[in-house]
């Protein structure tokens, strides 16, 4: 038994070590394994200045921590100090912990662009100072920020009153949570929707909060998204663009930055920065506000949105969407025109050259004026279905036409096909055209199975000499799929060629990624999704290869286990605390059960191995999610006023798959195991330090309730009610931690003392020849009785220590979940002593009462309680409920833990 007992912890440690390693590999993929930052920095040519705008006294008094600024540089800033503004107002809203100074990239480039047009049009960029509040972690101030922005809009528009071209609305650019605050303006009762005509959000989590840490945050999201979905018809005059950062942004995954479905089909647009023409870069959460490529696209769009008659942003929603599509979705390499000519007469002294070949290349430098190359279609219709032309002469003029009326030698009238072209990265000045059959250039490549773990691969050889290939990636449609695609190009000669362009095209969302590779070369592409394929969409992702004509391409696709782990962490890391606490709660219930059956409290690690099993919780949740697909079950569920299971909500958002909960549970078990090991090791280190510095006290039983402890509870309850609930929780937690460390020190000291006395007793009995046999036996019996009493006391203290360690482990996670509101309170302490609203005020008072009793309790009191059997059984259903309702509502986790420990407190009393 001893050998098996020793082997079991070793096997468990190995297994849970492997699980923890998988978690770390997934975290590494998310945090470190992404493309390099290819953004160019934006620079100010003159010193940036921020002019503080005076707010009405009532507004300034109501929002003392918030301010409004006007951005300027050099002479422009000096001219604006008298606030005689004549430009177009744009309001920048910073996000979580963001600064109002982040507006400088937009403001500076807009100023340079205005100088290029001699200030015929220009923009005035305003910025709000939200005091760098942590609104992504604490939702209590979001409503206050929203109301302040409403006041700012009214103040801004008053600055333009009595001007010749006075604006009636404001354009808003919102970074991160600032974009959500902008959307929330529409939910205010007295807000007029006409005050905003254009909203651009940068890396804003629109769908759901990254970490749903309090009720105010989730309620705010629910109110905003429900309003935008239900009142979509009322928002048609507002044009919205959401830009996500791609895989470099690990703070806000791009799937959250897509605007909710069903909201404003024809007036909302969501794109990933890697798909934005002329940018083609992924940005992290902060660089998206200064990335020169993206800022240039934004400012170009702003200037194209101007109405020449009103000198303000156009009021035509269709034009606004056309401009945004032009700059952020499909750029034809032409300057935007609202109504381009449908037909054009090709007249004048032109040279017409007929090209009859099916493939043609023309290299040009300064020699292109006055030449037209004609491709007669009649001779190609039978053999080919499509024509493809690639023009790398980056010119904003039209370059390709479809002839509508011709004579024998030239075309007289043509339609401009240049508007249907698409801009891609290029370097060499050439013009290539070819005719081809679509079937010959479209190949299907089935993706490898998830469980192939990269051991098998799909391979295809593109043997033709064409300029374009479309490789359809069959069955690639889920967020948990991740692949590595290797493209090797082999060319017949070593002559210089223009690079190949590889584009991973996702047809149901604007999340394409583009890579430019030298030829010949070996290129690696990561293929993974930000958004799963919608149920009613049958389109297939494609790998578009814009190739060199005399090269062969070999495409190899393998499943990437590391990136699959990365996708799980990217989409579900926010739910891991729920699974960790669920595992610890199951272990806690197991310890209470062993206390009933054996009278001893088992060790945390051993009990975790025995008790924390996924089959105890997972099947029930899966059954409920399955049954919620039936109307009759949903009706029964709703009649009981039960909230929707989080897994069902995630499944409806295509962010869930059958095995994810099992994987997360195992990840949670591994983290819980090693957190327990870390906790125990830390206690030993602290107790060793204590023993070297202080003299330990004698083990003694404490009374549960004393006047002094009642006074302490009342004091902390007052602290919670008048300042911040999380502050009171941290104080009582530190008290509990101190108490457990002290108990650990005393237990070690008693054990050392008992072992020392026992050795001394044996040595004395062997060497003593003075005492009589009667005295010897009498001394032995007294010593044995004393030793037995000491052993019982120490055993009871060890049991209590094991239970306290588990309870403290549980409350460590509760403290971590409440920590953001404490940080927010400390940061804003100079403005208000009381956190209002406080998400954990009432919770904190209950926690204080529970911990004050538990920290002075022992297992001897619990063992004799009639409620112990109930207390031991409750953690299992609570763990199930926690996983069912806590993944999208992390603030509910403390409630489940408190209920279980409240029964523990009752066991100490009853």
N, C-alpha and C positions, 0 to 999 in steps of 0.2 A: 504493500500500500504506500509505504514511504517513497519508493522509487517512482511509482505512478504519479503520486502527488507532486513530486518534484518535476516530473516530466511535463505534466499538464500546464503549469505556468510558463515553462520554456516554450512549448508549442504555441500557447496563446500569445506570448510576447512576440514570437516570430510572425504569427498571423496578423496581429494588430499592428506590428511594425510595417508589414507589407501594405496594409490598408492606409496607414499614415503616409507611407512613401508615395502611394498612388495619389493621395490628396495633394501632397507637395509637388508632384510632377504636374498635376492639373493647374495648380496655382502658378507654377513656374511658366507654363505655357501661356497663361493669361497675362501675367505681369511682365514677362521678359522676351518671349519668343514672338515678335512681330516685326514688321518691316521697319527699316530705319526711318528716322524723321527726315523727309525730303522737302519739308516746308522751308521757304525762304523767309527770313525775318523782315518785318516792316520797320522802316527807319523814319524818324521825324527830321525834316530838314531845318526846322526852326524849333525853338524851345517850346514845349507844350505848356499851355496854361489852362487852368480850370477856374472859371468865373462862377462864384457862388450866387445863385439866384435867390433873392429875398422872397420868402414865402409869407402868406398871410399869417398874422399873429395866432389866430385860432389853429391853423394847420401846424405851425411850428410848435405850439404848446402841446398839441395832441400827439405829435410825432417828434419828440426832442432828439431822438437818435438818428433821424433820417434827414438827408439834404438833397438839393437839386443843383447840378452844375451845368455850365455851358463850356464846351471845349473850344479852344482856339490856339493859334500859333502866330508868333511874330506880329506883323502889322494887322493881320486879320483879327487877332485877339484884342489889340488896342482899339480897333474900330468898333468892336462889339461891346466895349465896356459901358457904353451908354445905352445898350440894349435896344438900339434902333435896328431891329433885325428885318431882313428882306428875303431870307432864304426859305428853304423847305425844311420844316422841323422833323427831326428823327430823334427818338428817345431810346437810349441804351439802358437795359436793365441787367445788372450783374447777377450772378447766381450764388450758389452756396459758397460762403466765405469769399465772395468775389469783390473786387474793388471797382469804384466808379471810374478809375483811371484806365481801365481796360478799353475804354471807348477810343483811346488815342489812335489805334491802328485804322479804324474806320474813318475817324475824323481827319486824320492826316492825309490818307490817300484820296478821300473825297475832296479835300482842299486842293491837292495837286491836280486832280481831274478838272476842278472848277477853273483853275488857272489856265488849263489847256484850252478852255472854251471862252476865255476872257470874262469869266464870271457872268456869262449870259444866264446860266443857272448855277446855283450853289445850294448846299445843304448846311443847316445849323444842327450840329450834333449835341444833344443834351444827355446827361447821364445822372442816374440816381445813386446816391450813397446809402446803402442799406446797412452800414456799420459792419459789413463783412459777417453778417449773421449766418449761423449754421442751419439754414432752413431745410437742407436735405436730411438732417438728423432730428430736427425739432420742428413740428408743423404748427406750433401755437402762434407763430408770428406771420404766417403766410397771408392770412386774411387782413392783418394790419398793413402788410406791405402792399397788398392789392388796393386797399382804400387810399393809401398814400400816393400810389401811382395815378389813381384817378384824379386826386387833387393836383398832382404835377401836370397832368395833361391840360387841365383847366387853366393853370397858371401859364403854361407855355403858349396856349392859343391866345391868351389875353395880351401877350407881348407883341403879337402881330396885328392887334386891333387897329383899325383905321389905315392899314397899309393898302397899297394899290392891288396887290395880289395876295390878300390875306388868306391863309389856309383855314380850312374848317375841320381838318383831321390831322392826325399825327401818325407817322410810320414808326413801328417799334421793332428794335432788334433785341432779343432776349437770349442771354447765355445761360445754359444750365437751368436752374430753377427760376431764373428770371423769365424764361419763355413760358413757364407754367403760370407765373403770376400775371403775365400779359394775357394769357387765355382766360384767366379767372376774372378779368375785368368784365367780361360779358355776363358773369353771374351776378354782378351787383345790381340791386333793384333800381337805383337811380342813374345807372350808366347808360348813355346813349351809344348804341353800336356804331353810329356814323362818326364817332370821334376817332376811330381807328380804321384805316383803309388797307394797311399792309402790315403783316406780322412775319418777321423772319426769326426763327429760333435756331440756336446753335447748341448741339449736344444736350437738348432738353429731354428728360425722361417723361414723355407724355402719357404712356400707357399706365404705369404704376411707379411708386417710389422704389428707389434702389434698395433701401432698407426700411420697411414699414415699422418704425420704432415707436410710434405713438398714434393714438386714435385721431388726433387732429390732422395728422398728415394723410392718413388713408381716407378720412371723411372729406378732406379738401379735394383729393384726387377724384373721389366718387362724384362730388358735386360738379366739378369742372367737366369731366368726361361725359357725365349724363346730360349736362346742359348742351354740350357741343353735338351730341348724337341726337337728342330729342328736338333741339331747336336748330337743326342744320339749315332748314329753309330760311331762317331769319338771319343767317350769317353769310349769305351769298355775296354780300357787298364787301366782305372781308376776305382778302387773299392771304393765305398762310403758306409759308415755306418752312419745312423743318430739315435742317442739315445735321446728319449724324457724323461722328468722327471715324467710324470703322473700327478695326480690331486694335488699333493703337490706344483707343479710349477704353481702358479697363474700368474706369469709374462708372460710366454710363454705357452699357452695351447698346449697340445701334438699334436692336430690336425694340427697345423701350422708346427710342426717339422717333419712331414712326407714328404719325398721327392716328388716333383711333379709327378703326374701320367704320364705315357708314357715315363718317362726318365729312360733309362738303366734298362730294365726289369731284365736282368741277371747279372748285376754288381752293383746293388744298393739295399740296405736293410734299412728298417726303423723299429725300435722297441721302445717300451716303457720300461723304467727301471723296472717296476713291473713284466714284463714278462721275464727278463733276468735270465737264470739259475744261481743258486748259489748266486744270489743277491735278487731277488723277493722283491725289495723295491721301493717305490716311493720317488723321491728326489725333493727338491725345486731347484730354479734356480741357487743358488750358491753351494749347497752341491753336486751337480752332478759332480763337479770338484775334490772333495776330498772324496766322498763316497767310503770307502775301498772296499766294495763288487763289485762295478762297476769298480773301478780302477784295482782291481785284475783280473777281466774278461778281461779288455782291455790289460793289460800287458801280461797275458797268451796268448792272441791272437797274440800279437806282436811277442813273442818268437816262437810260432808255425808257423808264417809266414816266418821265416828265411829259406833261401835256403842254404843248407850245402856247395854247390859248390862255390857260389858267396859271402857267408857270408853277404848277404844283403836281404832285403825283396824280396820274390819270384816275378818273372815277369809273373808267370802263373795266369791269372785272375780267372780260375776255382778253383785253390787251395786257392786263397785268399777268395773267396766266401764260400768255404767249411769250412775254418777255422772260419770265422765270423759266419756262421750258427751253427757251433759246439759250440761256446762260447756264442752266443747271442740269439739263437733261440731254438735249441733242443740239449741238452747236454746228451749223453748216459752214463755218469758217467765213461767214459774211456778217457785215454790220447789220444789226436788227432793222427791219423795215416792217411797219405795221401792215401796209397793204402793198406788197411787191407786185410788180407788173406780171400779169399772167402770160402775156405774149410779148414778143419783142421782134421788131423788124431788123433783119441783118442786112444792112445796106452799106455802101461805101466801097472803096477800092481795097478789096480783101483778096488774099491768096487762098484758094480752096484746094485742099489736098485730099484725095480719096484714099482711104485705107481699107484694103480688102482682106487682110490677114486676120485670123481669129485671135492672135495675140500680138500686141504692139507696145513698144517702149520708146519714149522720146526724152532725151536728156537736153536740158536747156539752161542757159544762164541769162543772156541779155537779148535773146533772139526771138522772142515769142510774139511780138506785136505784129498784127496784121495777118496772122495765119489761122485758118480754120481747117481742122481735120474732120472729114466726114466718114462715117461708118454706115454703109448701106445695110439695112436690117434684112432686106428681102433674101439676100443670099445666105443668111445665117439662121433664119427662123426654123428650118427643118432640122438642123443639126444641134442647135443650142436653145436653151430656155432663158438664160440670163446673160447680162453683160455687167462686168465689174470694172470700174476705173478708180485708180488711186493717184491722186494729184498731190505731190509734196511741195508744190510751189505755194507757200503760204501767202495767199493774196486774197483780199476781201472782195474782189470783183467776181462776176459770174464766169464760169469756165466750162460748163457742160449744158447743152441744150437738146431738146427733142424737137426735131423738125416737123412742122405742121403743114407747110406749104413750100414747094420747091419746084425748080425747073431742072433741066437736064444737067446743069453745071453747078448750081448753088442753091442754098436754102434761103427763102425769102422771109419766112415768118417761123418763129420757134417759141416753144415754151421753156422757161428757165428751170432746168433740173437741179441747179446748184443748191437750191433751198432744201432739196431732199438728201443732200450729201451729209456726211457725218465727220466731224473733226476727230482725228486721232494723232497721237504723238508721231513726229516725223523729223528727219534730219536732211536727207539727200534730195536735191532738186531734180526730180524725175516725174514723168507722167506715164503710167502703165495702164493698159486696157486689155481685157480679154473677154471672149465669149465662152460660155461653158454651160453644161447641163447641171442643174441643181443637184440631181441624184448623185452625180459623180463626185461632187464636192461635199456631200453631207454623209457622214459616217456615224454609226452608233457605237458607243463604248459603254457597256454595262459596268456600273461601279461595283467594287468588291464588297462583300458582306461585312457588317460591323464586326462580327466575331472571327474574321480571318486574321485579325491582329497584325496585318501587314505582311503575313507569310505568303499570301498569294497576291497576284496582280492581274490587271487587265491591260492588254497591250494592243496597239494598232500601228501599222506602218503606212504612212501617206506617201505613196510611190509616185504620184503624179508630179507634174511640173507647173502646177497652177499657182495663182496669186492669193487664193482665198480658200480656206477649208473651215467647215463647221463640224465640230465633233460633239455630238449630242451625248450628254452624260445621263444614261438611262437609270431610273430609280434613285436619283439624287434629289431628295425632296424634304428631308427632315433635319432639324437643328442638331441632333446628336451625331449626324454623319460628318466625318472629317477625313480628307484624303490629301495625299501628296501626289502631285502630277509632275512627272519628269518628261521634259521635251528635249530631245536631242536632234540637232539639225546637222546633216551631212551634205556637203556641197561638192559639185564635180570639179570646180576649179578654185584657186585661191585668190581670185580677183576681189577687189573691194566691193561690198554690197551695202545697201541700206539695211538697217536692223530689221528684224522681224518684230511684229507686235502681237502679243498674246492677250486676249481679253476673255475673262471668265464672265459670261453674261447670264444673269439671273432674270428671267423674263417677267416674273410676277412682282418684282420690286427693283427700285433703282439702287442696286448695291454692287454694280459691276466693279471689277478690279482689272487694271491694265498694267502689263509688264512689257518693257522694251528690252530686247535681247540681241546681242551681237550674233552674227552668223559667220561661220558655224559655231555652235556653243551647246552647252548642256544647262538647262534652266529648270529650276524647281519652283512649282506653284502650289500654294496651299489653297485647298478648296473646301470651304465651309460656309454655312448660311447664317445670316442675321435673322431671317424670317422663314418659317416653314412654308411649304407650298399650300395655298388655300385649297379647301376641299373642292371648290367648283372650278379649279384651274388645272388644265391638263398639259400645259406647256412644259417643255423640258429645258433644263439649263444647258448652255452650250459653251464650248471652248472654241472661240474664233481665232484662227491662226492666219494672220496677214503675212504672207510668206514671201521669200525670194524665189524667183521662177525656176532656178536650176538646182534647187536643194530638196533633199528628202527629209521627212520629219518622222521620228518615232515617238509615240506618246505612250507612256507607261503610268498606270494609276494604281496606287496602293492605299489601303486603309491606314491611317495614322493613329495609333493607339494614344499617343501623347496628346494629339489635338482633340481626340474624342474626350479624353479626361478634361482637357481645357474647356471644351464646350459645356460639359456637365458643370464645371466650376463657374464658368461665365454666366450660365443661365440660372443656376440653383445655389450658388454660394450663400446667398442671403437666407436660405432656409436651413443651412447647416446647424446654426445654434439650436433650432427646434429639435433636430435629430439628436444632437449631443445631450441636451437636457432630458429628452425622452429616455435615452439610454441610462443616464444617471438616476432618473426617477424609477426606472425598472429595477436597477441595482439596489436602490434604497428600499423598495418594497421587498426584494429578496432578503435583505438583511433583517427586516422586521420578521419575515417568515422563519428564518433560522433562529431568531430570538425566541420564537414560540416553540419550535421543534426541539432545539438543543439547549436553549438557555444561554447560548453564546452568540455574539455578533460576529459574522464572518468578515473576512478582509474584503475591501472594496474590489480589488482586482479579481480575486477568485469568484466573488459574487457576480461581477459583471460578465465573466466567462459563462457562468451557469445560468444567469437570468436573462440577459439582454439578447433575446432571439427575435429575428425579424418576423418569424411565423406567428408570433403572439399578437402583432399589431397590424402587419401589412394586409393580410387577407380580408379583414373586416373593412378597411378603407377601400380596397379595390372593389369589393362587392357593392359598397354604397355608391361609388363612382359609376359602376356599371348600371346599377338600378336607376340612377338619376337620369339615365338616357330614356327612361320610360315615363310617359306623362302621368300615369296613375301613381307612380312612386313619388314623383315630384309634387303632386298635389297633396299626398299624405305628409310628405316632408314639410311643405310650406304650411299646412294646417297645424303642425306642431310648433310653428314659429322657429324652426331650426335654421341657422345660417347655412348657406351653400358651402359644400366641402371645397376647400382650397384647390385640391387636385382637379376637381371638375372645372373650376374656373380657369386654371392653367391649361387644362386640356382644350378648352374652348378657344384659348389664345394660341394654340399650337405650340405651347412651351412645355409639353409634358409627353412622356412616353412610358410604356408599361413597366420597364425595369428601373426607371430612374429613382423611384421611392426606395426600392430594395438597395440600390447602390448607395444612395444617400444615407440610409439607415446604417449600412456597414461602415461607411465613412465616419458617421457619427459615433459608432461603437469604437472604432480605432482612435479617434480623437479623444473620446471620453476615457478610454483606457490610459493613454499616455498623459492626459491631463491629470488623472488620478495618480500616476507614477510621479509626475512632476510635483504635484501637491504634497505627496508624502515625503519626497526627497527634500523639498523646501522646508517642511516642518522639522525634519531631522537636522537640517543645517541651522535653522533658527534656534532650535532647542540646544544644540551643541554650543552655539555662540552664547546663549543665555547661561548655560552651566559654567562656562569659563568666566563670565562677568559677574553673575549673581549667585547667591546661595539659595537653593531650592527650598520651598516650604513643604510641610507635611501634608499628605493627601487627607482631605476631609470633605465630608458631604455638606453641600450648600443647601440652604433653604430656597425653595422656588420663588417665593414672593416675600419681599421685605419692604418696609416703608421707604428705604433708600432706593430700591429698584423701582418702586412705583413712582417715586419722584423723578427718576431717570427717564422712565417711559413718558411721563407727562411733559418733561422738558423737551424730549426729542419730538413728541407729537406737536408741541408748540413751534419748534424749529421748522418742522414739516409744513405746518399751516401758515406760518408767517414769512417763510423764506422760500425754500425749495425742497420738495419731497425727496429727491435723489440725494441731497446733502445729508438728510437724516438717515437715509438708507446706508450711505457710505460710513457715517459715524458708528452706527450700530454694528455694521459689518466689521469694522476695524476692532471694535470692542470684542466681538465674538472671536475674531482671529487671534487677538491677544490672549483671550481666555483659553482657546484650544492649544496655543503654543505653550502657555503656562502649564496646562494639564499634561501635555507631552513631556515637558521638562520634569514634572513631578513623578510621572510614571517611570521615566528612565532613571531618575535618582533613586526611587524606591527599589526598582529592579537591581540596580547596582549595589545598593546597600544590602538587600536581601541575599544576593549572591556572595557578597563579602562576608556577612555574618555566618552564612552556612559553611563557608570554607574555614572561617576562624573556629567555629564550633567543632568541626571534624578534627582540626589540628590539636585543639585543646583536649578533646576526649582521648586522643591517641597518646599524647605525651604526658598527661597528668597521672601521677601515682600517689598523690597526697590524699585526695578525697576518698571516702568510703564508697562501697558499691551502692549503698542505699541512697547516699547523696547524689551519686552519679546518675542513677535511674530517675531520681526525682528531677534533677536538672534537665535530663533528656526529655522527659514528658512535658515539662513546662516550655522548653525550647520548641518542641514539635507543635505544641498548641499555639504558641506565639507565631511560629513560621506558617502554620496552616491559616491562622487569621490574616497574616500579612499577605499570603498567596491569594486568598479570597478577595481581599481589598484591592490588590493589584489587578487581579483578573477582571473584577468589576470595572475598575478604572480603564483597563485596556478595551473592554467592550464599549464603554461610554466614549472613549477616544475614537474608536472606529466609526461609531455612529455620528459623532460630531464632525469628523473629517468629511463624511459623505454629505451631511447637511450643509457644511461650509462650502463644499464643491458646488452644490446646487445654487447656493446664494451668490457664489462668485459670478456665475453666468447671469443671475438677475441683476447684480450690480453693473456688469458690463452692458446689459441691455438698457439700463437706466442712466448710464454715464453721459450720453449725449445731452440730455436736458440739464445735467449738472454743469457741463462745460459751457452750454449756452447761457446759463444763469450767471456763472462766474464772469463770462465775457461782457455781460450787460449789467453787472452789479452797480456800476456808477450811475445808471439811469433809473434802476428800480431794484429795491431790496427783495421784493416778492416776485417770483416767477408766476406770471399770469397770462394765459392759463397754464396750469401745471399738470402734466399727464400722469404723474405718479404720486400726487398728494395723498389721496385716500389710501392708495396701495401702501405707501410708506408707513402710515400710521399702523396698519395691520402688521406689516413686516416687523416694525419696532416691537410691538407687543409679543409677537411669536418668538423672535430671537431673544428677547430679554428673558423669557421663560426657558427656552431650549438651551441657552448657553449655561444655565445652572442646573440642568436636569441630568439624570443618569439612567442607564438601562435598567437598574433595579426597580425604579418606579414604573417604568414602561412594562416590564415583564408581568407585573401583577395586575395590570389594567384589563378590564373586561372589553375595552374597545380595541385591543391590540389586533385581534383577528380582522376586524373591519379595516383598521389602518393599514394592515399588510396587504389587503386585497385591492384597496382603492387605487394605488399607483398604476396598475395595469390599465384600467379604463381611462384614467387621466392621461396616460401616455398616448393612447389611441386618439383621444379627443384633441390632445395637443398637436399631433401630426395632422389631424383632419382640419383643424380650424386655426392653427398657428403659423403656417408657412407664409401666408400673405398678411399676417397680423402678428408680428413678433411681440407686440405689447401685451398679447393675451397669455404669453408663456408664464410670467410671474403669477398669474391668477391660478393656473393649474397647480403650480408648485405650492403656493400658499394654502390651497385647500387641503392638500395632502399633509402638509406640516401642521396645519391647524388641528387635524385629527391626532397628530403626534403630541401636541400640547395638551389636548384633552386626555390622552393616555397618561400623561404625567400627573394630571389632577384627579381624574376619575378612577 
